[in-house]
Amino acid sequence: MTEATVLMGSFHDLERTAETLDRLRALGISDEDITILSSLPYSSRAMGRPPIATKLPFISLASAFAGLLTGLFFTAVAPHLYVIRVGGQPIVPVPTTAVLLFEFTMLFLILGTFLGVVFLNNSPSTGPQYEGASLADDRIEVLFRCPGDKQEAARTILQSLGAEKVYQPERREL
């Protein structure tokens, strides 16, 4: 068996791109080995790909919960540690406590979501990086790793479905 190579095909049509993905999967190329490069944000559903799993909602919920707990500490626990009675008012007044709980929850939610996006999107990539030469022309590039024995069949699939260009992209240094 020969070594795997990376191929790229350039398309204009979304339907032909989705059909190409189906045929590449039928050839035995897994979804993990296929990447779609485009200047337009197509959803995974439009391409017939599995939905993208992300941890961002869990990071956001955990940071909001941490904000709520922090707010409860500063508004309900801390006043009982250092009691200062002022004019017969309760030690923990409900209206101001509700406002501060909301503010702490939102502050932590926003910061946690921002840091989660930065962390998840700027993690160093472990694999080689490739770029499509014609992405500015509203083309859709299909990049995939193909075993050497299936390379000719993959080229035939791309060309039969109207790929304007089928080539081996150059590897970009990190």
N, C-alpha and C positions, 0 to 999 in steps of 0.2 A: 504494500500500500504506500502510495506517495504522500508527501507532506501536504498539509492543508494550505490553501492559498486564500487570499482575500480578493473578492471581485466586487465591482460596483457597476450598476446600471443606472442610466439616466432616463427618466420618464417625464412626460407632460401631463398625462392623464391619470387621475386618481383611481378609476375603475381598473385600468390595466395594471396599475401598481398593486392593487389588492389581489387581482388574479395572479400576478407574479408571486406574491407572498404565499398564496394557496398552493401553487405548483411547486415552489421551493420546499414547502413543508412536505408535500407529497413525495418529493425527491429524497427526503430524509434529513433535511437541514432544520435544526431546531430553532425555535423563536429566540433563544438566548444568543444564537449566532447571527441573527439578522438585526440590522439597525436601519432606521429610516432617517434620512437627512432631508430637511425641507426648510425653505424660508417662511412657509406658512404653518401655523400650528394645527395640524390635523389630529383629531382624536384617535385613540387606539381603536375605538369601535368603528370608525370610518374605514380603517385599514383591515379590519377583521382580525386584529391582534388581541391577545389577552389583556385585561385591564392592568394598569401599572399599580403595583402595591407600594404604598408610602407609609412612613411612620409619623408624618407630620401631624395628623389629627391627634394621635396619642401624646405627642410632645406638647401640643397646645393644651389638651385637657389636663395633663399633669402639671403644667406651669400655671394654669388657672386655679387648680386645686391648691397648689403651693401658695399662690397669692391670697386665696381665701383663708388658709391657715395662718399666714403671716398677718393678714388683716385682723383675724380673730385674736391673735396674740397681742397686737398693739392696741386694739380697741376694748378687749374684754379682760385679758389676763393682766396686762401691765397696770391698768388703773387700780386693780385689787392689790397689786404688790406695793404700790405707793399711794395710799389712800389720801386724797385731799378733798375734804368736804367743802362745798361752796354753796352757800345760801339754800340748803335743804334740797338741792338737786340730786338726782340719782348719780351714783358713781359711774355707771355706764349708760349714758343717754341713748335711747334707741334711734332717733332721727340722724344724729351725727354719726353714730356707729354704722348705720346702713350706708350712708354716703361713703365713709372710709372703707368699708368692706368692698363696695363696688369699685372704688378707685384702686385698691390694692389688687383685686382680682383682675381688673382690666390691665393694669400695669404689668403684672407678671405674665398675663396671657399674651400681650403684645410683644414683650421682650422675649419670651420663650418661643413664640412663633417665628420671630425674626431670627433669633439665634439658631433655631431648628432649620430654617431655610438655608441659612449660611452654612451650617454644618453639613446638611444633606447634599447640597449642590456644589460645595467646594471641597468635598473630600477628594484626596488625590486619586486619580485614575490608575488602576493597576495594569491596564492593557495599552496597546499601541493606539495612537490617535490618528484618524484619517479625516480629511475634509473634502467636501465635494467642490469641484471647480466651477460648477454652473448653478449654484444655489440661488444666486441673485436673479436668475432668469426665470423664476417661479417653476423650477423643475423639482422633481422628487427623485432623490437618489436612494437606491436600495443597495446597502452595503452588507455583505455577508461573508462569513468564513465557510469555505467549501473544501471538503476532502478532495485530494488530487484526482481520485478515480471518478469523481462526479463533476469535475470542472467543465468538461465539454458538454455534458447534458445541461448544466446550469446556464452556460453561455447560449445554448440553443433555446432554452426556455425564455431567457431575457430577450433574445433577438426575435423570436416568434411572436412575442407580445408587444413588440414595437419599441424596444429600448433604443434610444437614439445613439447611445454610446455604451459599450461594454468594455471595461478595462480593469486593470489592476491598479488601484490608487497608490500613490506614494505615501509612505509612512511619515508622519509629522513628528518631529522630536518634541519631547515634553519640556 
